[in-house]
Amino acid sequence: MKLLKLTISKVDAPVFDGDVVSVTVPGTEGEMTILADHTALISVLKAGVITVVSEGGKKESYDSVGGTLEISNNHATVLI
């Protein structure tokens, strides 16, 4: 299974950094699920929950007060 590199950071500290199967984020137009090899994208995020699915199906959730998502070269960066 192909994985996506994911970094989630707050202004003052990293929150998550690793390879994942998918990440679901609260976009301003609705939830978006990002998988490996997603096309390049920059998007604004609203308040909500970020759900990360790691290899093996383990799910982790992080609260978000809003932020941005950038995807490039199979690397997703979420700034919250």
C-alpha positions, -999 to +999 in steps of 0.1 A: +000+000+000+013+034-010+018+059+019+016+097+022+041+117+042+021+139+067+032+168+089+008+185+112+022+215+131+010+243+154+028+276+154+047+266+185+052+229+182+049+198+159+018+177+164+024+147+140+050+137+115+050+104+097+037+082+069+000+076+067-026+058+046-049+088+047-058+121+064-092+136+066-094+174+071-123+199+076-122+220+045-142+252+042-164+234+016-166+201+035-144+172+046-116+161+024-098+128+025-063+129+011-046+097-001-011+090-015-002+106-048-029+133-044-025+162-069-009+194-056-034+215-036-035+244-012-067+249+009-081+268+039-093+246+068-121+254+092-124+244+128-131+207+133-113+173+137-083+160+116-084+122+114-052+103+105-052+067+094-018+050+098-007+017+082-025-011+099-057+009+103-048+028+135-068+061+137-058+092+155-077+124+158-066+160+164-087+191+171-082+220+148-093+256+151-087+261+114-056+265+093-042+256+060-034+224+040-007+221+014+000+190-007+030+187-030+051+157-041+032+131-019+037+153+012+008+169+030+014+197+055-013+209+078-007+241+097-032+246+126 
